[in-house]
Amino acid sequence: MPTIAKNKRFTVLVEWGVDSQYQQELIDAICDLIEQHIKSDIGFVSASFHASEDGRRVINYGQWHSKEDWSKFRSSGNDEATAAIAAVISRCGAKTLKVETFRVDRVIENI
């Protein structure tokens, strides 16, 4: 489950542009691949997917325990997962618009 608290997690936001007919396919396929290949990686916390209401964008809000864990994953040579995700993106005609990293600075909650 995502934990949004100051300085508790390392956050990666990925935004894809996609034709609306492929939005749900993109989300479902990448989620399946995360379940199969990435979920058990050391440092992985969560991946949340947000679908724009117009069907043309998908944002992945990914959390890792640390930037170091994410960097290790990225450089680990998990070629099977990387290739599979690239194939899904290609099949859906999606374009990666942004990949950005963040730290949580402030949280305001109504609890």
C-alpha positions as CSV (number, residue, x, y, z in Angstrom):
1,M,0.0,0.0,0.0
2,P,1.3,3.5,-0.8
3,T,2.6,5.3,2.2
4,I,2.8,9.0,1.8
5,A,4.8,10.6,4.6
6,K,7.6,13.1,4.6
7,N,11.0,11.4,4.0
8,K,9.6,7.9,4.2
9,R,9.8,6.7,0.6
10,F,11.3,7.4,-2.7
11,T,8.8,8.2,-5.4
12,V,8.9,7.7,-9.2
13,L,6.3,9.2,-11.4
14,V,6.0,7.9,-15.0
15,E,3.6,9.5,-17.4
16,W,2.5,7.8,-20.7
17,G,0.5,9.2,-23.6
18,V,-1.8,6.6,-25.1
19,D,-4.8,6.3,-27.4
20,S,-7.9,6.0,-25.3
21,Q,-8.7,2.6,-26.7
22,Y,-5.4,1.2,-25.2
23,Q,-5.4,3.0,-21.9
24,Q,-6.8,0.1,-19.8
25,E,-4.8,-2.5,-21.7
26,L,-1.6,-0.6,-20.9
27,I,-2.5,-0.4,-17.2
28,D,-3.5,-4.1,-16.9
29,A,-0.5,-5.4,-18.8
30,I,2.0,-3.3,-16.9
31,C,0.4,-4.3,-13.6
32,D,0.6,-8.0,-14.5
33,L,4.3,-7.6,-15.3
34,I,4.9,-5.8,-12.0
35,E,3.2,-8.6,-10.2
36,Q,5.3,-11.2,-12.0
37,H,8.7,-9.5,-12.2
38,I,9.1,-6.5,-9.9
39,K,6.9,-6.8,-6.9
40,S,9.4,-9.1,-5.1
41,D,12.5,-6.9,-5.8
42,I,14.2,-5.6,-2.7
43,G,13.0,-2.1,-1.9
44,F,9.8,-2.2,-4.0
45,V,6.9,-0.8,-2.0
46,S,4.0,-0.1,-4.4
47,A,2.8,0.9,-7.8
48,S,-0.4,2.9,-8.3
49,F,-1.8,3.7,-11.7
50,H,-3.9,6.7,-12.5
51,A,-6.0,6.9,-15.7
52,S,-6.9,10.3,-17.1
53,E,-10.6,10.8,-17.6
54,D,-10.1,11.5,-21.3
55,G,-8.4,8.1,-21.7
56,R,-5.2,9.6,-23.2
57,R,-2.7,9.5,-20.3
58,V,-1.6,7.0,-17.6
59,I,0.4,8.0,-14.6
60,N,2.3,5.4,-12.5
61,Y,3.0,6.5,-9.0
62,G,5.7,4.1,-7.8
63,Q,7.3,3.9,-4.4
64,W,10.6,2.4,-3.3
65,H,12.2,2.3,0.1
66,S,15.0,4.4,-1.1
67,K,16.6,6.0,-4.2
68,E,19.4,3.4,-3.9
69,D,16.9,0.5,-4.1
70,W,15.3,2.0,-7.2
71,S,18.7,2.6,-8.8
72,K,19.7,-1.0,-8.1
73,F,16.6,-2.2,-9.7
74,R,17.2,0.0,-12.8
75,S,20.7,-1.2,-13.2
76,S,20.1,-4.8,-12.1
77,G,19.8,-6.0,-15.7
78,N,16.3,-7.4,-15.2
79,D,16.1,-7.7,-18.9
80,E,13.1,-9.9,-19.0
81,A,10.9,-7.4,-17.1
82,T,12.3,-4.4,-19.0
83,A,11.8,-6.1,-22.4
84,A,8.2,-7.2,-21.5
85,I,7.2,-3.7,-20.3
86,A,8.8,-2.2,-23.5
87,A,6.8,-4.6,-25.6
88,V,3.5,-3.6,-23.8
89,I,4.3,0.1,-24.3
90,S,5.0,-0.6,-28.0
91,R,1.9,-2.8,-28.5
92,C,-0.3,-0.1,-27.0
93,G,1.3,2.7,-29.0
94,A,2.1,4.5,-25.8
95,K,4.7,7.2,-25.6
96,T,6.7,7.8,-22.4
97,L,6.1,11.5,-21.7
98,K,7.9,11.9,-18.4
99,V,9.9,9.9,-15.8
100,E,10.6,12.0,-12.7
101,T,11.7,11.2,-9.2
102,F,10.5,12.9,-6.0
103,R,10.7,13.0,-2.3
104,V,7.6,13.7,-0.2
105,D,8.0,17.1,1.4
106,R,4.7,17.7,3.1
107,V,1.4,15.9,3.6
108,I,-1.9,17.3,4.7
109,E,-4.5,14.8,5.7
110,N,-8.1,14.8,6.9
111,I,-8.2,11.9,9.3
